[in-house]
Amino acid sequence: MRRLALTSVVALGIIWALAVATLDAPAVIGAGLAAGWLLMPSILVASLADPRWRYALVVPASLVGLSLLSISVAWRPAPPLAAAGWVMITGGVLLGGLLGLWFWYRLVPVPKPLDDPFSAGRVGLIRAHVTLIVIGLLLAGTRVLAP
């Protein structure tokens, strides 16, 4: 949880900063990303003391996910690389949200080979989630270098 909280502080902060610095999206999108950035690590840290707090992760995940969907649908930048980057960030974040719903909330049964948090299949899915976000950030960040 600590590592996930730290990762969310860094990644969501970069996503928020990149959106505010490079997009002409409405302020509500930046506010949704900022709120998710503040709430996600706070709730993750709170869940260390009381695991029931994990259910509250739906709030920041929804704020960030809906903000990113809005960017990908209506506020993508014109440069193709930057636009592809925002779509990849969105896909990666949504994949992470789905994995969280699946593995933590057990809305759908988790197959035995994926039940262990360190199983190869589960780690592979998490790597795909992280890779989409990191490559997306690099591509979206090309707009910073060449606006």
DSSP file (Angstrom, degrees, kcal/mol; ACC not computed):
  #  RESIDUE AA STRUCTURE BP1 BP2  ACC     N-H-->O    O-->H-N    N-H-->O    O-->H-N    TCO  KAPPA ALPHA  PHI   PSI    X-CA   Y-CA   Z-CA
    1    1 A M     >        0   0    0      0, 0.0     4,-2.8     0, 0.0     5,-0.2   0.000 360.0 360.0 360.0 -40.8    0.0    0.0    0.0
    2    2 A R  H  >  +     0   0    0      2,-0.2     4,-2.5     1,-0.2     5,-0.2   0.933 360.0  47.0 -61.1 -44.4    2.8    2.4    0.8
    3    3 A R  H  > S+     0   0    0      1,-0.2     4,-2.7     2,-0.2    -1,-0.2   0.904 113.0  49.2 -64.5 -40.7    4.4    1.8   -2.6
    4    4 A L  H  > S+     0   0    0      2,-0.2     4,-2.4     1,-0.2    -1,-0.2   0.886 110.4  51.1 -65.5 -38.7    1.1    2.3   -4.3
    5    5 A A  H  X S+     0   0    0     -4,-2.8     4,-2.0     2,-0.2    -2,-0.2   0.932 112.9  45.4 -63.5 -45.5    0.4    5.5   -2.4
    6    6 A L  H  X S+     0   0    0     -4,-2.5     4,-2.0     1,-0.2    -2,-0.2   0.916 112.9  50.5 -64.1 -43.1    3.9    6.9   -3.4
    7    7 A T  H  X S+     0   0    0     -4,-2.7     4,-3.1     1,-0.2     5,-0.3   0.902 110.0  50.2 -61.2 -41.2    3.4    5.8   -7.0
    8    8 A S  H  X S+     0   0    0     -4,-2.4     4,-1.9     1,-0.2     5,-0.4   0.867 107.0  54.6 -68.9 -34.6    0.0    7.4   -7.1
    9    9 A V  H  X S+     0   0    0     -4,-2.0     4,-1.2    -5,-0.2    -1,-0.2   0.949 116.7  37.5 -59.5 -47.9    1.4   10.7   -5.7
   10   10 A V  H  X S+     0   0    0     -4,-2.0     4,-2.3     2,-0.2    -2,-0.2   0.968 121.3  41.8 -70.2 -54.5    4.0   10.8   -8.5
   11   11 A A  H  X S+     0   0    0     -4,-3.1     4,-2.5     1,-0.2    -3,-0.2   0.925 117.8  44.6 -64.6 -46.6    2.0    9.5  -11.4
   12   12 A L  H  X S+     0   0    0     -4,-1.9     4,-2.5    -5,-0.3    -1,-0.2   0.845 112.3  54.0 -68.9 -31.0   -1.2   11.4  -10.7
   13   13 A G  H  X S+     0   0    0     -4,-1.2     4,-2.6    -5,-0.4    -1,-0.2   0.911 110.3  46.1 -65.3 -42.3    0.8   14.5  -10.1
   14   14 A I  H  X S+     0   0    0     -4,-2.3     4,-2.8     2,-0.2     5,-0.2   0.919 112.6  50.5 -65.3 -43.4    2.5   14.3  -13.4
   15   15 A I  H  X S+     0   0    0     -4,-2.5     4,-2.3     2,-0.2    -2,-0.2   0.937 112.8  46.2 -60.2 -46.9   -0.8   13.5  -15.2
   16   16 A W  H  X S+     0   0    0     -4,-2.5     4,-2.6     2,-0.2     5,-0.2   0.944 114.4  47.3 -60.4 -49.1   -2.4   16.6  -13.5
   17   17 A A  H  X S+     0   0    0     -4,-2.6     4,-2.4     1,-0.2    -2,-0.2   0.897 112.6  49.4 -61.6 -41.5    0.6   18.9  -14.3
   18   18 A L  H  X S+     0   0    0     -4,-2.8     4,-1.9     2,-0.2     5,-0.3   0.897 112.1  48.4 -65.5 -40.5    0.7   17.7  -17.9
   19   19 A A  H  X S+     0   0    0     -4,-2.3     4,-1.9    -5,-0.2     6,-0.3   0.937 114.8  44.2 -64.8 -46.9   -3.0   18.2  -18.4
   20   20 A V  H  < S+     0   0    0     -4,-2.6    -2,-0.2     1,-0.2    -1,-0.2   0.881 118.6  44.0 -66.3 -38.0   -2.9   21.7  -17.0
   21   21 A A  H  < S+     0   0    0     -4,-2.4    -1,-0.2    -5,-0.2    -2,-0.2   0.771 126.4  25.1 -79.5 -26.6    0.2   22.7  -18.9
   22   22 A T  H  < S+     0   0    0     -4,-1.9     2,-0.3    -5,-0.2    -2,-0.2   0.577 104.7  73.0-120.2 -10.0   -0.6   21.3  -22.3
   23   23 A L     <  -     0   0    0     -4,-1.9    53,-0.1    -5,-0.3    52,-0.0  -0.767  59.0-145.3-113.0 154.9   -4.4   21.0  -22.8
   24   24 A D        +     0   0    0     -2,-0.3     3,-0.1    51,-0.3    -4,-0.1  -0.136  55.3 140.4-100.8  34.8   -7.1   23.6  -23.4
   25   25 A A        -     0   0    0     -6,-0.3     5,-0.1     1,-0.1    -2,-0.1  -0.379  61.3 -88.3 -76.7 155.9   -9.5   21.5  -21.3
   26   26 A P    >>  -     0   0    0      0, 0.0     3,-1.4     0, 0.0     4,-1.1  -0.220  37.7-109.9 -61.2 155.8  -12.1   23.1  -19.0
   27   27 A A  H 3> S+     0   0    0      1,-0.3     4,-2.6     2,-0.2     5,-0.2   0.784 114.2  68.8 -58.6 -29.3  -11.0   23.8  -15.4
   28   28 A V  H 3> S+     0   0    0      1,-0.2     4,-2.1     2,-0.2    -1,-0.3   0.824  96.8  53.3 -62.8 -30.0  -13.3   21.0  -14.1
   29   29 A I  H <> S+     0   0    0     -3,-1.4     4,-2.2     2,-0.2    -1,-0.2   0.931 110.4  45.8 -70.3 -45.3  -11.1   18.4  -15.8
   30   30 A G  H  X S+     0   0    0     -4,-1.1     4,-2.6     1,-0.2    -2,-0.2   0.886 112.5  52.1 -61.6 -38.5   -8.0   19.8  -14.0
   31   31 A A  H  X S+     0   0    0     -4,-2.6     4,-2.7     2,-0.2    -2,-0.2   0.896 108.5  50.3 -65.6 -40.1  -10.0   19.9  -10.8
   32   32 A G  H  X S+     0   0    0     -4,-2.1     4,-2.1     2,-0.2    -2,-0.2   0.909 112.9  46.2 -63.5 -42.4  -11.0   16.3  -11.2
   33   33 A L  H  X S+     0   0    0     -4,-2.2     4,-2.3     2,-0.2    -2,-0.2   0.908 113.7  48.9 -66.2 -41.6   -7.4   15.2  -11.8
   34   34 A A  H  X S+     0   0    0     -4,-2.6     4,-2.1     2,-0.2    -2,-0.2   0.912 111.0  49.6 -64.9 -42.5   -6.2   17.3   -8.8
   35   35 A A  H  X S+     0   0    0     -4,-2.7     4,-2.8     1,-0.2     5,-0.2   0.915 112.3  47.9 -63.3 -42.3   -8.8   15.9   -6.5
   36   36 A G  H  X S+     0   0    0     -4,-2.1     4,-2.5     1,-0.2    -1,-0.2   0.890 109.4  54.3 -62.9 -39.0   -8.0   12.3   -7.6
   37   37 A W  H  < S+     0   0    0     -4,-2.3    -2,-0.2     1,-0.2    -1,-0.2   0.882 115.1  39.3 -62.3 -40.3   -4.3   13.1   -7.1
   38   38 A L  H  X S+     0   0    0     -4,-2.1     4,-1.0    -5,-0.1    -2,-0.2   0.895 120.2  43.5 -77.2 -41.1   -4.9   14.3   -3.5
   39   39 A L  H  X S+     0   0    0     -4,-2.8     4,-2.9    -5,-0.2     5,-0.3   0.878 102.6  63.7 -75.8 -38.8   -7.5   11.6   -2.5
   40   40 A M  H  X S+     0   0    0     -4,-2.5     4,-2.3    -5,-0.2     5,-0.2   0.945 109.7  36.0 -57.5 -56.3   -5.9    8.5   -4.0
   41   41 A P  H  > S+     0   0    0      0, 0.0     4,-2.5     0, 0.0    -1,-0.2   0.873 116.1  56.2 -67.4 -32.2   -2.7    8.4   -1.8
   42   42 A S  H  X S+     0   0    0     -4,-1.0     4,-2.2     2,-0.2    -2,-0.2   0.930 111.2  42.8 -61.9 -44.9   -4.6    9.7    1.2
   43   43 A I  H  X S+     0   0    0     -4,-2.9     4,-2.0     2,-0.2    -1,-0.2   0.884 112.2  53.9 -70.0 -38.1   -7.1    6.9    1.0
   44   44 A L  H  < S+     0   0    0     -4,-2.3     4,-0.5    -5,-0.3    -2,-0.2   0.919 111.1  45.9 -61.4 -42.7   -4.4    4.3    0.4
   45   45 A V  H >X S+     0   0    0     -4,-2.5     3,-1.3     1,-0.2     4,-0.6   0.909 111.1  52.4 -66.8 -41.2   -2.5    5.5    3.5
   46   46 A A  H >X S+     0   0    0     -4,-2.2     4,-1.7     1,-0.3     3,-0.8   0.840 101.4  62.2 -61.7 -32.0   -5.7    5.4    5.5
   47   47 A S  H 3< S+     0   0    0     -4,-2.0    -1,-0.3     1,-0.2    -2,-0.2   0.660  88.7  70.4 -71.6 -13.9   -6.3    1.8    4.4
   48   48 A L  H <4 S+     0   0    0     -3,-1.3    -1,-0.2    -4,-0.5    -2,-0.2   0.893 108.6  34.7 -65.6 -38.2   -3.1    0.8    6.1
   49   49 A A  H << S+     0   0    0     -3,-0.8    -2,-0.2    -4,-0.6    -1,-0.2   0.817 137.7  18.3 -83.6 -33.2   -4.8    1.3    9.4
   50   50 A D    ><  -     0   0    0     -4,-1.7     3,-2.4     1,-0.1    -1,-0.3  -0.848  64.7-157.9-143.8 102.3   -8.3    0.2    8.3
   51   51 A P  G >  S+     0   0    0      0, 0.0     3,-1.8     0, 0.0     4,-0.3   0.675  86.1  77.9 -56.5 -18.8   -8.6   -1.9    5.1
   52   52 A R  G >  S+     0   0    0      1,-0.3     3,-1.5     2,-0.2     4,-0.4   0.759  77.5  74.2 -63.0 -21.8  -12.3   -0.8    4.7
   53   53 A W  G X  S+     0   0    0     -3,-2.4     3,-1.7     1,-0.3     4,-0.4   0.747  76.4  79.1 -61.9 -22.0  -11.0    2.5    3.4
   54   54 A R  G X  S+     0   0    0     -3,-1.8     3,-1.5     1,-0.3    -1,-0.3   0.816  82.7  63.6 -57.2 -30.0  -10.1    0.6    0.2
   55   55 A Y  G X  S+     0   0    0     -3,-1.5     3,-1.1    -4,-0.3    -1,-0.3   0.806  93.4  62.2 -65.2 -26.8  -13.7    0.8   -0.8
   56   56 A A  G X  S+     0   0    0     -3,-1.7     3,-1.7    -4,-0.4    -1,-0.3   0.603  78.5  86.7 -73.9 -10.9  -13.4    4.6   -0.9
   57   57 A L  G <> S+     0   0    0     -3,-1.5     4,-2.1    -4,-0.4    -1,-0.2   0.695  71.7  76.6 -62.8 -16.6  -10.8    4.3   -3.7
   58   58 A V  H <> S+     0   0    0     -3,-1.1     4,-2.2    -4,-0.2    -1,-0.3   0.852  88.9  58.6 -60.0 -33.9  -13.7    4.3   -6.1
   59   59 A V  H <> S+     0   0    0     -3,-1.7     4,-2.4     2,-0.2    -2,-0.2   0.983 111.5  34.4 -65.5 -59.6  -14.0    8.1   -5.6
   60   60 A P  H  > S+     0   0    0      0, 0.0     4,-2.7     0, 0.0     5,-0.3   0.887 117.8  55.0 -65.4 -34.0  -10.5    9.2   -6.7
   61   61 A A  H  X S+     0   0    0     -4,-2.1     4,-2.7     1,-0.2    -2,-0.2   0.904 110.5  46.1 -62.9 -39.0  -10.4    6.4   -9.4
   62   62 A S  H  X S+     0   0    0     -4,-2.2     4,-2.8    -5,-0.2     5,-0.3   0.907 111.7  51.1 -68.9 -42.1  -13.7    7.7  -10.8
   63   63 A L  H  X S+     0   0    0     -4,-2.4     4,-1.8    -5,-0.2    -2,-0.2   0.943 117.1  39.1 -59.3 -48.4  -12.6   11.3  -10.7
   64   64 A V  H  X S+     0   0    0     -4,-2.7     4,-2.7     2,-0.2     5,-0.2   0.932 117.0  50.0 -68.8 -45.7   -9.3   10.5  -12.5
   65   65 A G  H  X S+     0   0    0     -4,-2.7     4,-2.5    -5,-0.3    -2,-0.2   0.920 113.3  44.7 -60.8 -46.1  -10.9    8.0  -14.9
   66   66 A L  H  X S+     0   0    0     -4,-2.8     4,-2.2     2,-0.2    -1,-0.2   0.884 113.3  51.2 -67.4 -37.7  -13.8   10.3  -16.0
   67   67 A S  H  X S+     0   0    0     -4,-1.8     4,-2.1    -5,-0.3    -2,-0.2   0.927 112.7  45.8 -63.7 -43.8  -11.4   13.3  -16.4
   68   68 A L  H  X S+     0   0    0     -4,-2.7     4,-2.8     2,-0.2    -2,-0.2   0.882 110.4  52.9 -68.6 -37.6   -9.1   11.2  -18.6
   69   69 A L  H  X S+     0   0    0     -4,-2.5     4,-2.1    -5,-0.2     5,-0.3   0.915 108.8  51.2 -61.3 -41.0  -12.0    9.9  -20.6
   70   70 A S  H  X>S+     0   0    0     -4,-2.2     4,-2.9     2,-0.2     5,-1.0   0.916 111.0  47.7 -61.4 -43.3  -13.1   13.4  -21.2
   71   71 A I  H  X5S+     0   0    0     -4,-2.1     4,-1.1     3,-0.2     5,-0.2   0.947 113.1  48.0 -61.6 -48.0   -9.6   14.4  -22.3
   72   72 A S  H  <5S+     0   0    0     -4,-2.8    -1,-0.2    14,-0.2    -2,-0.2   0.812 121.8  34.9 -65.4 -30.7   -9.4   11.4  -24.7
   73   73 A V  H  <5S+     0   0    0     -4,-2.1    -2,-0.2    -5,-0.2    -1,-0.2   0.904 137.2   8.0 -89.4 -47.1  -12.8   12.0  -26.2
   74   74 A A  H  <5S+     0   0    0     -4,-2.9    -3,-0.2    -5,-0.3    -2,-0.1   0.632 127.9  41.7-116.1 -16.5  -13.2   15.8  -26.3
   75   75 A W     << +     0   0    0     -4,-1.1   -51,-0.3    -5,-1.0    -3,-0.2   0.099  68.0 142.5-127.4  23.7   -9.9   17.5  -25.4
   76   76 A R        -     0   0    0     -5,-0.2     7,-0.1    -6,-0.2    -4,-0.1  -0.376  54.7-112.3 -62.3 142.4   -7.2   15.5  -27.1
   77   77 A P        -     0   0    0      0, 0.0     6,-0.1     0, 0.0    -1,-0.1  -0.357  21.8-117.8 -71.2 159.6   -4.4   17.7  -28.4
   78   78 A A  S    S+     0   0    0      4,-0.1    -2,-0.1     5,-0.1     5,-0.0   0.893  87.9  91.9 -68.8 -41.9   -3.9   18.0  -32.2
   79   79 A P  S  > S-     0   0    0      0, 0.0     4,-2.6     0, 0.0     5,-0.2  -0.353  76.9-136.8 -58.5 129.2   -0.4   16.5  -32.4
   80   80 A P  H  > S+     0   0    0      0, 0.0     4,-2.7     0, 0.0     5,-0.2   0.857  99.3  51.3 -58.6 -39.8   -0.9   12.8  -33.1
   81   81 A L  H  > S+     0   0    0      2,-0.2     4,-2.1     1,-0.2     5,-0.1   0.930 113.0  44.9 -65.0 -43.6    1.8   11.6  -30.7
   82   82 A A  H  > S+     0   0    0      2,-0.2     4,-2.0     1,-0.2    -1,-0.2   0.910 113.5  50.6 -65.6 -41.4    0.4   13.7  -27.8
   83   83 A A  H  X S+     0   0    0     -4,-2.6     4,-1.9     1,-0.2    -2,-0.2   0.928 110.4  49.1 -62.0 -44.8   -3.1   12.6  -28.6
   84   84 A A  H  X S+     0   0    0     -4,-2.7     4,-2.4     1,-0.2    -1,-0.2   0.877 107.8  56.6 -61.6 -37.1   -2.0    8.9  -28.6
   85   85 A G  H  X S+     0   0    0     -4,-2.1     4,-2.6     1,-0.2    -1,-0.2   0.914 106.1  48.3 -60.6 -44.4   -0.3    9.5  -25.3
   86   86 A W  H  X S+     0   0    0     -4,-2.0     4,-2.4     1,-0.2    -1,-0.2   0.873 111.1  50.8 -66.6 -35.7   -3.5   10.7  -23.7
   87   87 A V  H  X S+     0   0    0     -4,-1.9     4,-2.6     2,-0.2    -1,-0.2   0.902 111.7  48.0 -66.7 -39.7   -5.4    7.8  -25.0
   88   88 A M  H  X S+     0   0    0     -4,-2.4     4,-2.8     2,-0.2    -2,-0.2   0.906 110.8  50.4 -67.8 -41.0   -2.7    5.4  -23.6
   89   89 A I  H  X S+     0   0    0     -4,-2.6     4,-2.8     2,-0.2     5,-0.2   0.944 112.3  48.3 -59.2 -46.8   -2.7    7.1  -20.2
   90   90 A T  H  X S+     0   0    0     -4,-2.4     4,-2.8     1,-0.2     5,-0.2   0.937 112.7  47.5 -59.4 -47.7   -6.5    6.8  -20.2
   91   91 A G  H  X S+     0   0    0     -4,-2.6     4,-2.4     1,-0.2    -1,-0.2   0.904 113.0  48.7 -60.6 -42.6   -6.4    3.1  -21.1
   92   92 A G  H  X S+     0   0    0     -4,-2.8     4,-2.2     2,-0.2    -1,-0.2   0.907 113.2  46.0 -65.3 -42.6   -3.7    2.4  -18.6
   93   93 A V  H  X S+     0   0    0     -4,-2.8     4,-2.3     2,-0.2    -2,-0.2   0.917 114.0  48.4 -67.3 -42.9   -5.5    4.1  -15.8
   94   94 A L  H  X S+     0   0    0     -4,-2.8     4,-2.5    -5,-0.2    -2,-0.2   0.891 110.0  52.2 -65.3 -38.2   -8.8    2.4  -16.7
   95   95 A L  H  X S+     0   0    0     -4,-2.4     4,-2.7    -5,-0.2    -1,-0.2   0.925 109.2  50.5 -60.9 -43.7   -7.1   -0.9  -16.8
   96   96 A G  H  X S+     0   0    0     -4,-2.2     4,-2.3     1,-0.2    -2,-0.2   0.897 109.9  50.4 -60.5 -40.8   -5.7   -0.3  -13.3
   97   97 A G  H  X S+     0   0    0     -4,-2.3     4,-2.5     2,-0.2    -1,-0.2   0.910 111.1  48.2 -64.0 -42.3   -9.2    0.6  -12.1
   98   98 A L  H  X S+     0   0    0     -4,-2.5     4,-2.4     2,-0.2    -2,-0.2   0.905 110.9  50.8 -64.8 -40.7  -10.6   -2.6  -13.6
   99   99 A L  H  X S+     0   0    0     -4,-2.7     4,-3.4     2,-0.2     5,-0.4   0.906 110.3  50.4 -63.5 -39.9   -7.8   -4.7  -12.0
  100  100 A G  H  X>S+     0   0    0     -4,-2.3     4,-2.3     2,-0.2     5,-1.2   0.925 110.8  48.3 -62.4 -45.2   -8.5   -3.0   -8.7
  101  101 A L  H  <5S+     0   0    0     -4,-2.5     6,-1.2     3,-0.2     4,-0.4   0.908 118.2  42.1 -59.7 -41.2  -12.2   -3.8   -8.9
  102  102 A W  H  X5S+     0   0    0     -4,-2.4     4,-0.7     4,-0.2     6,-0.2   0.964 123.4  32.6 -72.4 -53.8  -11.4   -7.4   -9.9
  103  103 A F  H  <5S+     0   0    0     -4,-3.4    -3,-0.2    -5,-0.2    -2,-0.2   0.854 130.3  30.3 -78.0 -35.2   -8.5   -8.2   -7.5
  104  104 A W  T  <5S+     0   0    0     -4,-2.3    -3,-0.2    -5,-0.4    -2,-0.1   0.887 129.3  32.7 -92.1 -43.4   -9.6   -6.1   -4.4
  105  105 A Y  T  4<S-     0   0    0     -5,-1.2    -3,-0.2    -4,-0.4    -2,-0.1   0.644  88.0-145.1 -92.6 -14.6  -13.4   -6.0   -4.6
  106  106 A R     <  +     0   0    0     -4,-0.7    -4,-0.2    -5,-0.4    -3,-0.1   0.859  40.3 155.7  55.4  40.4  -13.8   -9.5   -6.1
  107  107 A L  S    S+     0   0    0     -6,-1.2    -5,-0.1     1,-0.1    -1,-0.1   0.813  76.0  29.0 -65.7 -28.1  -16.8   -8.4   -8.2
  108  108 A V  S    S-     0   0    0     -6,-0.2    -1,-0.1    -7,-0.2    -2,-0.1  -0.985 108.6 -93.5-127.0 139.9  -15.9  -11.3  -10.5
  109  109 A P        -     0   0    0      0, 0.0    -2,-0.1     0, 0.0    -6,-0.1  -0.231  36.0-132.2 -56.1 139.2  -14.2  -14.4   -9.2
  110  110 A V        -     0   0    0     -8,-0.1     5,-0.1    -7,-0.1    -7,-0.0  -0.830  24.8-117.0 -93.7 123.9  -10.4  -14.3   -9.5
  111  111 A P    >>  -     0   0    0      0, 0.0     3,-2.0     0, 0.0     4,-0.7  -0.271  26.1-111.9 -59.8 147.5   -9.0  -17.5  -11.1
  112  112 A K  H >> S+     0   0    0      1,-0.3     3,-1.2     2,-0.2     4,-0.6   0.852 115.4  57.9 -49.0 -44.5   -6.6  -19.4   -8.8
  113  113 A P  H 34 S+     0   0    0      0, 0.0     9,-0.4     0, 0.0     8,-0.3   0.731 112.9  41.3 -64.1 -18.4   -3.5  -18.6  -10.9
  114  114 A L  H <4 S+     0   0    0     -3,-2.0    -2,-0.2     7,-0.1     5,-0.1   0.434  91.2  87.6-104.8  -0.9   -4.1  -14.9  -10.4
  115  115 A D  H << S+     0   0    0     -3,-1.2    -1,-0.1    -4,-0.7    -3,-0.1   0.859  70.9  79.9 -69.7 -35.4   -5.2  -15.0   -6.8
  116  116 A D  S >< S-     0   0    0     -4,-0.6     3,-2.3     1,-0.1     6,-0.2  -0.612  80.5-139.2 -73.0 123.6   -1.6  -14.6   -5.5
  117  117 A P  T 3  S+     0   0    0      0, 0.0    -1,-0.1     0, 0.0    -2,-0.0   0.714 102.8  46.8 -57.5 -20.2   -0.6  -10.9   -5.7
  118  118 A F  T 3  S+     0   0    0      4,-0.1    -3,-0.1     5,-0.0    -2,-0.1   0.215  82.1 128.8-107.5  14.7    2.9  -12.0   -6.9
  119  119 A S    <>  -     0   0    0     -3,-2.3     4,-2.7    -5,-0.1     5,-0.3  -0.346  69.4-117.3 -68.0 152.8    1.8  -14.5   -9.5
  120  120 A A  H  > S+     0   0    0      1,-0.2     4,-2.3     2,-0.2     5,-0.1   0.893 113.0  49.9 -59.1 -42.4    3.3  -14.1  -13.0
  121  121 A G  H  > S+     0   0    0     -8,-0.3     4,-2.0     2,-0.2    -1,-0.2   0.915 112.7  45.5 -64.7 -43.4   -0.1  -13.4  -14.6
  122  122 A R  H  > S+     0   0    0     -9,-0.4     4,-2.1    -6,-0.2    -2,-0.2   0.914 113.6  49.0 -67.8 -42.7   -1.1  -10.8  -12.1
  123  123 A V  H  X S+     0   0    0     -4,-2.7     4,-2.6     1,-0.2    -1,-0.2   0.885 109.3  54.6 -63.1 -38.0    2.2   -9.1  -12.2
  124  124 A G  H  X S+     0   0    0     -4,-2.3     4,-2.1    -5,-0.3    -2,-0.2   0.901 107.6  48.7 -62.4 -41.5    2.0   -9.1  -16.0
  125  125 A L  H  X S+     0   0    0     -4,-2.0     4,-2.0     2,-0.2    -1,-0.2   0.897 112.2  48.8 -65.1 -39.6   -1.4   -7.4  -15.9
  126  126 A I  H  X S+     0   0    0     -4,-2.1     4,-2.5     2,-0.2    -2,-0.2   0.890 109.4  52.7 -67.7 -38.4    0.0   -4.8  -13.6
  127  127 A R  H  X S+     0   0    0     -4,-2.6     4,-3.0     2,-0.2     5,-0.2   0.901 107.7  51.3 -62.3 -40.2    3.0   -4.3  -15.8
  128  128 A A  H  X S+     0   0    0     -4,-2.1     4,-2.4     2,-0.2    -2,-0.2   0.927 110.2  49.8 -62.1 -43.7    0.7   -3.7  -18.8
  129  129 A H  H  X S+     0   0    0     -4,-2.0     4,-1.6     1,-0.2    -2,-0.2   0.932 115.7  42.1 -58.3 -48.9   -1.2   -1.1  -16.7
  130  130 A V  H  X S+     0   0    0     -4,-2.5     4,-2.8     2,-0.2     5,-0.2   0.897 112.6  53.6 -68.5 -41.1    2.0    0.7  -15.8
  131  131 A T  H  X S+     0   0    0     -4,-3.0     4,-2.7     1,-0.2     5,-0.4   0.913 106.8  51.6 -62.6 -43.7    3.6    0.5  -19.2
  132  132 A L  H  X S+     0   0    0     -4,-2.4     4,-2.1    -5,-0.2    -1,-0.2   0.922 113.5  45.2 -58.5 -43.7    0.5    2.0  -20.9
  133  133 A I  H  X S+     0   0    0     -4,-1.6     4,-2.7    -5,-0.2    -2,-0.2   0.936 114.3  47.0 -67.4 -46.4    0.7    5.0  -18.5
  134  134 A V  H  X S+     0   0    0     -4,-2.8     4,-2.2     2,-0.2    -2,-0.2   0.937 116.1  43.3 -64.6 -47.3    4.4    5.5  -18.7
  135  135 A I  H  X S+     0   0    0     -4,-2.7     4,-2.5    -5,-0.2    -1,-0.2   0.908 114.0  53.2 -64.5 -39.8    4.6    5.4  -22.5
  136  136 A G  H  X S+     0   0    0     -4,-2.1     4,-3.2    -5,-0.4     5,-0.3   0.912 107.9  50.0 -59.8 -42.9    1.4    7.5  -22.6
  137  137 A L  H  X S+     0   0    0     -4,-2.7     4,-2.2     2,-0.2    -1,-0.2   0.910 110.5  50.0 -62.4 -42.0    3.1   10.1  -20.4
  138  138 A L  H  < S+     0   0    0     -4,-2.2     4,-0.4     2,-0.2    -2,-0.2   0.922 115.3  43.0 -62.6 -43.5    6.2   10.2  -22.6
  139  139 A L  H >< S+     0   0    0     -4,-2.5     3,-1.3     1,-0.2     4,-0.3   0.931 115.2  47.7 -69.5 -45.0    4.1   10.6  -25.7
  140  140 A A  H >< S+     0   0    0     -4,-3.2     3,-1.4     1,-0.3     4,-0.3   0.852 106.1  61.4 -62.9 -32.7    1.8   13.2  -24.2
  141  141 A G  T >X S+     0   0    0     -4,-2.2     3,-1.2    -5,-0.3     4,-1.1   0.629  81.2  81.1 -70.2 -13.3    4.9   15.0  -22.9
  142  142 A T  H <> S+     0   0    0     -3,-1.3     4,-2.1    -4,-0.4    -1,-0.3   0.779  83.3  65.0 -61.8 -23.2    6.1   15.6  -26.5
  143  143 A R  H <4 S+     0   0    0     -3,-1.4    -1,-0.3    -4,-0.3    -2,-0.2   0.807  96.4  55.2 -68.3 -28.9    3.7   18.5  -26.5
  144  144 A V  H <4 S+     0   0    0     -3,-1.2    -1,-0.2    -4,-0.3    -2,-0.2   0.890 111.2  44.1 -68.3 -39.7    5.8   20.1  -23.8
  145  145 A L  H  < S+     0   0    0     -4,-1.1    -2,-0.2     1,-0.3    -1,-0.2   0.848 132.2  18.9 -74.6 -34.6    8.9   19.9  -26.0
  146  146 A A     <        0   0    0     -4,-2.1    -1,-0.3    -5,-0.1    -2,-0.2  -0.619 360.0 360.0-138.0  76.1    7.2   21.0  -29.2
  147  147 A P              0   0    0      0, 0.0    -4,-0.1     0, 0.0    -3,-0.1   0.539 360.0 360.0 -65.6 360.0    3.9   22.9  -28.4
